[in-house]
């Protein structure tokens, strides 16, 4: 699908966004292996999170969905059943990596498949630890889908230091740790989002976390419950950037997840001069939630590197757009960006060249000078949701209509994105 993006005179209004993708995946998986019923409220509308629900259904869990409310009849830690068909994760790296941890602890075999993008993404990062814990894994070339996991029950608890900063890998090991004898430990030198630790505790697991050492006791009793998913801060990022860039803008985004391991985005925006205000800060289902207000402002040059890169990795494409039109941006230590749904460094550079924006890329980042303008152009999402939405925001700042190719990719995390953009630009 092609989508035409008209120049926006401003972004104005109040919106409430669909549920956080990261939290939805975790809540769906944990409620499935908890005992008794769970109701998930404000579940993500993204296709990725539906892929997780479909996989859990194929593993024998009864799940009923009515819009953003999902009723899960948890089968208990040992109640999943062999799926007669391969588990299809679609485009979702989170599903395949986190679910691998759960499948490692089953006494049956599972096969995981996904789309063309998933087929290119490296899976050794989860194959390695679950093999160490006792699962037997076959994968194409040892690292790509299809992946066949013969689980083992119980698994061997391990003390694991992931070689890269990855919440998905941490989650895989912690979820496998639910099925291990004794205490499983993950050590992080760079902190990553801690939604798994939070959700595991909500459902009743014994998880401790201190100074980068996260431990979980095997064989807990997990119990179903009401669970509220906050709005997705990574989805909010597109509108925050748009409002900052377009003169006259003033928006409020309500009910957004403000977990401290995700809010580096807001700290970074504050550091480059964005007038961000947080209101109504409260805790819901273990997670911090609040309303974010922002108005148009000139932004300064920024540098994203080290731990900051890991903390806002998903927001870098739209921050590149903000940097190019604002005060400039240098990103370092972001080689992980090259193995997301697409090579996001190459995708940003390609789309910048289409609209006349100069950028210099490196193997693990880029530098984009500020003060540039978006010439009307046709952008390629390359099937990557965050590239589609980042360049829709770029298009909204242009002087004439821009086109996004494969614009439907946005629905992987945020199907209503273009509708919200229209709503905010028409007020
Ligand atoms: C996620 C972790 C990050 C992020 C992804 C979601 C999660 O991936 O990019 O969109 O929910 O744990 P990595 O773990 O590969 O860094």
Boltz pocket constraint, residues with backbone or C-beta under 6 A from the ligand:
constraints:
  - pocket:
      binder: B
      contacts: [[A, 21], [A, 22], [A, 23], [A, 94], [A, 165], [A, 166], [A, 167], [A, 168], [A, 169], [A, 171], [A, 193], [A, 313], [A, 314], [A, 336]]
      max_distance: 6.0
